[in-house]
């Protein structure tokens, strides 16, 4: 049997992954060397050779063929093997792709990796990503879908639920229809037992657990990612709160290089550089940039709006404007991103609190600096279990955030949340000290 017949026999028996390994070892490359030559990750090479990824995307195959220096019939056979079903000779259709993002994701790289691994490595089937409006849930879900589609060749079905009270209208099995064109039977038939990700974006009205189970039964390779403002636990599902981006500590204000590495600042600078080509963060402007990020709590939607106004106002002018009217940062007349006002991102979460949650929040908004769960118990006077449960609920709603600490978990209330609660409650504040920190006005 000649080399071509040998390679063809390997392809037929074991699929593309085995063919890739044979080709790599034939020219003496390690997985790391091949990854470097092909500008891919070594994990991608490992997943393809192990069979975890059986149908790599066309661009990946081209990069591999170039790195392996394949030409003529060898290259044709290699590319054809990547397009064929591992159990037969019929070419398979390209998996459905997610919507295309308008730009690179900034500041959420770690979260994207963790979520993608939750589905592809750890086998989670149902994950709910929850948090404030404008915190970046949809953008993160889009990045996770993109990674699973490109690296693992999963099909992606994206459903824009639109929030509100109506919910996504999940179907029964069989019959019914999801909120996209075509009956659900077509979706089940198309996915079959192959890996696929269903994203229900903005499912604020909830999802019917029984109907979702029907989809899982009919599609064993299906994974579901839900984004919503409020956690609605589902059987077998994981709820992941998404906090705003990290904001800079005041001691970084005079250090532009260190400041530019903080998540919220990175995102703001990425928007500014697109709107104002050639923009660089100068030492003189660094304190205003840092203060702007802190004022807006690192909320991606609010930072995007602020960057839009940077065409007509400096960052220092924006900070002064927000100091005068803290909750009225609307979108510019022409903007590439979020609409509405910064109040719209926080106020609904406060309005939907239970009496118990609002009662604890009213106590915590005036807790100076950061605090621990034990501090919240002491300040509220509540039983520890009830207090810590409520802290957890406020954290899942995005109204408080965890902060770095050496002595355990500590938290702080979002600046925008403080301002809204104080505005709504009509409170006046005494100077810090031994006296009570808040008192009812009037």
C-alpha positions, 0 to 999 in steps of 0.5 A, spaced: 500 500 500 502 506 498 503 512 502 496 515 499 492 509 500 495 508 507 493 515 509 486 514 505 485 508 509 487 512 516 482 517 514 476 512 513 477 508 519 479 513 524 477 520 521 480 527 521 483 527 527 487 521 526 489 523 519 492 530 522 496 526 527 499 521 522 501 528 518 504 531 524 508 526 526 510 524 519 514 531 519 516 530 526 512 536 529 510 536 536 503 538 537 505 545 540 510 546 534 504 545 529 500 549 533 505 555 533 506 554 525 498 554 524 497 560 529 492 556 533 492 553 540 495 547 542 489 545 545 485 546 539 490 541 536 489 536 541 482 536 541 482 535 533 487 529 534 483 526 540 476 526 536 473 531 541 473 536 535 471 532 529 469 537 523 474 543 524 472 550 520 474 551 513 479 556 515 482 552 521 483 546 516 487 551 511 492 553 516 493 546 518 494 544 511 499 550 510 503 548 516 503 541 514 506 543 507 501 539 504 500 540 496 496 537 490 492 530 492 495 530 499 492 537 501 485 535 497 484 529 501 486 532 507 481 538 506 476 533 504 477 528 510 475 535 514 468 535 511 466 528 511 462 525 517 466 521 521 462 515 520 461 515 513 463 518 506 457 524 506 459 531 507 456 534 512 453 541 512 457 547 516 454 548 523 450 554 524 454 560 526 452 565 531 450 573 530 457 577 528 459 581 533 461 588 531 468 588 535 472 584 539 470 583 547 474 587 552 475 585 559 471 579 559 476 574 556 476 570 563 469 570 563 468 567 556 473 562 557 470 559 564 463 559 560 466 556 554 469 550 558 463 549 562 459 547 556 465 544 552 469 541 558 465 540 564 459 538 560 454 543 563 447 543 559 444 549 562 447 556 564 443 562 566 447 569 566 444 574 570 446 581 572 444 588 571 441 591 564 448 594 560 452 589 564 454 585 558 450 579 558 449 579 551 456 580 549 459 575 553 454 570 551 455 572 543 463 571 545 462 564 548 457 562 542 463 564 537 468 560 541 464 554 541 462 555 534 469 556 531 473 551 536 468 545 537 464 546 531 458 547 535 451 549 531 448 556 534 441 558 535 440 565 537 434 567 540 433 574 541 427 574 547 426 581 547 426 581 555 419 584 558 414 579 561 412 575 555 418 571 556 421 566 550 415 562 549 418 555 549 415 550 545 412 543 548 414 537 545 412 536 539 409 542 536 409 549 538 414 554 536 420 557 538 420 565 537 424 564 530 422 562 523 420 555 522 417 549 527 421 546 533 421 539 529 425 542 524 430 544 530 430 538 533 431 534 526 437 539 524 440 538 531 439 531 532 444 528 537 450 533 535 453 538 539 449 545 539 448 551 543 441 555 544 442 562 546 435 565 549 438 572 550 434 577 554 429 571 557 427 576 563 420 573 563 423 566 565 423 559 561 418 553 562 422 548 565 418 542 563 418 544 555 426 546 556 427 538 558 423 536 552 428 539 548 434 536 552 430 529 551 430 530 544 437 533 543 442 530 547 448 534 544 444 541 546 446 546 551 442 552 553 445 559 555 440 564 558 441 571 559 436 575 564 436 581 569 434 576 574 436 569 576 430 564 575 433 557 577 431 551 573 432 544 575 439 542 573 441 549 571 447 553 573 446 561 575 452 565 574 451 573 576 455 577 571 458 583 575 460 590 572 467 590 570 473 592 575 474 599 576 481 602 578 483 604 585 484 611 587 492 610 587 492 608 580 489 615 578 497 617 577 499 611 573 496 611 566 500 604 564 497 601 570 490 604 569 490 602 562 490 595 564 484 595 569 477 592 565 473 598 565 478 603 563 480 598 558 473 598 555 472 605 555 479 606 552 477 601 546 471 606 545 475 612 545 480 610 540 475 608 535 471 615 536 478 619 536 483 615 532 490 616 535 487 617 542 492 616 548 491 616 555 495 622 558 497 622 565 494 629 565 487 625 563 488 619 567 485 621 574 478 623 570 478 617 566 479 613 572 473 617 576 469 616 570 469 609 570 468 609 578 462 613 577 459 609 572 461 602 576 464 599 570 458 598 567 459 597 559 453 600 557 454 606 561 461 606 559 459 606 551 455 612 552 460 616 556 465 614 550 460 617 545 459 624 548 467 624 548 466 627 541 464 633 544 466 633 551 473 631 555 473 626 560 474 631 565 467 635 563 463 628 563 465 627 570 463 634 572 457 633 568 455 627 572 457 630 579 451 635 577 446 630 575 449 623 576 443 619 573 442 622 567 447 620 562 443 618 556 446 616 549 448 621 544 444 622 538 448 618 534 451 612 537 454 605 535 451 601 542 447 602 548 441 606 548 437 609 553 439 612 560 444 610 565 438 610 570 434 605 566 440 600 567 439 600 575 432 602 577 429 596 574 433 592 579 431 596 585 424 597 583 423 589 583 426 588 589 422 584 595 421 588 601 426 584 605 431 585 599 430 593 599 430 593 607 437 590 607 439 595 601 437 601 605 442 599 610 448 597 606 447 603 601 450 607 607 455 602 609 462 606 608 467 603 604 467 595 603 464 590 608 463 583 609 457 578 610 459 579 617 459 586 617 452 586 614 449 581 619 451 586 625 449 592 621 442 589 620 441 586 626 438 580 622 439 573 623 446 570 620 442 566 615 437 570 613 442 576 612 447 572 608 441 569 603 439 576 602 446 579 600 447 573 596 440 575 592 443 582 592 449 580 589 445 576 583 441 582 581 448 586 580 446 591 585 452 589 590 459 587 587 465 583 590 471 587 591 479 584 592 480 583 599 486 579 603 481 577 609 476 574 605 470 576 601 468 583 601 462 587 598 460 594 596 454 597 593 454 600 586 455 607 586 449 608 581 445 604 586 447 608 592 445 615 588 438 612 586 436 609 593 438 615 596 434 619 591 428 615 592 428 615 599 429 622 601 435 621 605 440 626 608 447 624 610 451 626 616 459 626 616 462 620 617 464 618 625 460 615 631 454 618 629 448 615 625 450 615 618 443 616 615 437 620 617 430 621 614 429 628 611 424 632 614 
